[in-house]
């Protein structure tokens, strides 16, 4: 790269404004962001552009060889982003801070944290899974508050993206579906009513966005109606397009209208969409035909993790990643052979097999998404930020994290107690009158005043 990370910040001039900023000022900011993206694009090689489309995984305390490999992906290749896996927040944040300090273009720090940072970091408190939340009478309000709390704790840790919420529809008697029992996705789904799932997903996304963290709808076009876990093998869901329009695609239709910035495509086959039997994550008829075409989606499309057996088993690790690129995805998540795939796509673009215009379009989408996440703002390198690599000592970073963990505990514990009270109230409402009378008499006999 010819452009330094420090020069990058000054490509955006300081724009002074207040809450009542004029339209002209907003337009100026937009123009400057587009100018920044175009200047970045003009200074990137084909390989650097390709590498912006890749997100790789990091774990705490990597081996020396793994550490050197990750450093090379960031320093020499210019990796577009990172997904953080399980471990201690202290170890992972230190690693994130270092990788940020050697990157030329700010990376997207991403995490799969459906029920909060606790899904990955042992130091945090767990929120209930979406199945429980969907049954609460005041779920929309509580889920919005949860989204804000999760957004705040992830923002404090430097994350720009949370791969949440799940918007899959869980089968139930409300619909005539293939499977009547609980499915692989059920605990992670808001429920069986598509409109309610859409409303709760919207609340979750809006809560996170309020705190500066972007979400991701998953798993397109729907992974609710199967017993098979795509981590282990590829499911087949034989839903007609008519059924999908009234069930699976309902949340996406609403969220796309509301400006959903990222959608994750599942490793699931649907012969009604693609008769070839390919997983949707590497299917042109799904990505370009259904999502881009029929649903008119213009945001970021990301694969589910390519390392999962639902797409990788029986396929060459480079070929399957190249196929995901060819099928229309903008971001390629956790390929098995990342450098091999980067070189293969780069070579195909340079030889004219893949269009340079198409590559440029994908990269512009990714850079615009980074701009929306605030990664090119003037304050990005000046305020304390793990994603900007601004912590110069381990002690300073640890003190910052200890404070943020304590604050998150206080916020999360209060909200989790509210959720538990709401759950108990809902359970009492479901009791029969005879059960309610018996519960009341027991309470009176024990000197307890029921709320």
Number of C-alpha atoms within 10 A of each C-alpha: 15 10 13 11 18 11 10 19 19 13 18 17 12 12 11 7 10 7 5 6 10 11 9 9 13 13 11 13 16 13 13 15 21 16 14 21 20 13 14 19 17 10 13 15 13 17 18 20 24 28 27 25 25 25 24 21 16 19 17 18 14 13 10 9 9 13 15 11 13 20 18 15 21 23 18 14 21 26 27 28 22 23 20 22 18 17 17 16 23 17 14 21 22 20 19 23 22 19 23 23 19 18 22 21 26 27 24 26 24 24 23 20 21 24 20 26 25 18 18 20 19 13 17 19 20 20 21 17 16 24 17 17 24 21 15 21 13 14 22 20 15 22 26 21 20 26 29 23 21 28 30 24 24 25 22 19 23 22 27 25 26 26 20 26 27 23 33 31 28 32 25 18 10 8 13 10 14 13 15 14 14 15 18 17 22 24 15 23 26 28 25 22 19 21 16 18 25 22 19 26 30 24 23 26 27 23 26 27 19 15 18 20 27 27 29 23 26 23 25 27 27 26 31 26 27 24 16 18 18 21 17 13 16 21 21 20 17 15 19 12 15 9 14 14 14 12 21 27 22 20 25 26 16 16 19 18 11 11 11 22 19 24 27 24 27 25 32 28 27 22 16 13 21 16 10 12 14 21 23 27 34 27 26 23 19 25 23 17 17 16 22 17 13 11 15 14 22 15 19 19 27 26 27 26 24 24 18 19 17 24 29 23 15 9 11 12 19 20 16 23 32 20 17 25 26 17 19 24 26 27 27 26 25 21 26 19 16 20 15 16 24 23 15 17 25 23 15 14 19 13 11 10 11 16 14 16 10 14 19 15 12 24 23 20 20 22 27 20 19 22 18 17 18 16 22 24 20 17 13 17 20 11 10 16 21 27 27 25 23 18 19 11 9 14 10 10 19 17 10 17 18 14 10 15 17 13 13 21 16 11 17 22 14 10 18 17 11 13 22 14 13 19 19 13 14 15 12 14 11 11 12 10 11 9 12 14 12 12 15 15 13 12 13 12 10 9 9 11 9 8 4
